[in-house]
Amino acid sequence: MTSPWLVVGTVPNETVGLSEGICALESGQLRVGGNPALPVRRGTPALLAACCAATVTLGIPTPVALIAGDAGRGEGSKRAYAHLAAQLLALAPRGITFHYLFPDLAGHDRVFLTAQTLSKTPLLVADAGFMYAAKMSGQARDYDLFTPDAGELAFLADELAPHPFYTRGFLLAEDAQIMDLARRAWETGGAARHLLVKGETDLVLRQSQCLHTISGPRTPAMEAIGGTGDTLTGMVTALLMAGWAIPVACATAALANRLLGELTAPTPATAVAELIGHIPEALRRAIDANARTLLR
């Protein structure tokens, strides 16, 4: 039996308990195992929904998900950390995508150290709040991929900031260069081996070396839709599940995320759930478009 890929995150609803199981997209909602369906608005449900939609194109099984309800107080995240640390050896995943989790350093370190004891260390991907925990733990360089935007990258590049709120102003200035921030983040131990920097132009970096740039197509309305960064990470996850190399997976997913704008002609009022159904076609087009220039 092939080892699973695990996606871990939270939803901002404390009535949601701890749910673990194979995820599925059903009538526009996300279901984890036999638990009640979750709406797909943004955050971890949007990431998982995008991943499930992408697996249709790739012809692979959907991931296993671990979801906890956490409205920002950290209690649900603590339960998720504890459950994952206890079950990780039995799950033995090929990879883990960490998403919105409260940055609990003790919880992070238990999970991280447990992952290192597996017979084969899983690929480690972090987005959103979990990047903060990974950076603050001092273990960022042992992660395979972070997916920051420019503001998050500035925090990763600030070796003195204990939290994004305290990122020093000169790193957040408009004239701060993405490549300079990425280089600083790597040199100070705040970045993973690979970065997918999301922005007007998406950059795929390996240890601060730029491998791919993706600047079009550009649909301005996409920038106003909450959750499009989550759909990007979801598609990257699906491609990694299918065995793609990290740089090519990132570049292909970034193009597919942009093609969603062409396929859906969204407005700022468009909900991310309306984009999910177009992911299989967008990903097919991105794979075809990149076939001549990128090696799988």
Secondary structure as GFF3:
##gff-version 3
##sequence-region A 1 296
A	DSSP	beta_strand	5	11	.	.	.	ID=ss1
A	DSSP	beta_strand	18	26	.	.	.	ID=ss2
A	DSSP	beta_strand	29	32	.	.	.	ID=ss3
A	DSSP	beta_strand	38	39	.	.	.	ID=ss4
A	DSSP	alpha_helix	43	58	.	.	.	ID=ss5
A	DSSP	beta_strand	64	69	.	.	.	ID=ss6
A	DSSP	alpha_helix	75	91	.	.	.	ID=ss7
A	DSSP	beta_strand	95	98	.	.	.	ID=ss8
A	DSSP	alpha_helix	105	116	.	.	.	ID=ss9
A	DSSP	beta_strand	123	126	.	.	.	ID=ss10
A	DSSP	alpha_helix	129	137	.	.	.	ID=ss11
A	DSSP	three_ten_helix	140	142	.	.	.	ID=ss12
A	DSSP	beta_strand	145	146	.	.	.	ID=ss13
A	DSSP	alpha_helix	150	157	.	.	.	ID=ss14
A	DSSP	three_ten_helix	164	166	.	.	.	ID=ss15
A	DSSP	alpha_helix	169	172	.	.	.	ID=ss16
A	DSSP	alpha_helix	178	187	.	.	.	ID=ss17
A	DSSP	beta_strand	194	197	.	.	.	ID=ss18
A	DSSP	beta_strand	202	206	.	.	.	ID=ss19
A	DSSP	beta_strand	209	214	.	.	.	ID=ss20
A	DSSP	three_ten_helix	220	224	.	.	.	ID=ss21
A	DSSP	alpha_helix	228	241	.	.	.	ID=ss22
A	DSSP	alpha_helix	246	264	.	.	.	ID=ss23
A	DSSP	alpha_helix	272	276	.	.	.	ID=ss24
A	DSSP	alpha_helix	279	290	.	.	.	ID=ss25
###
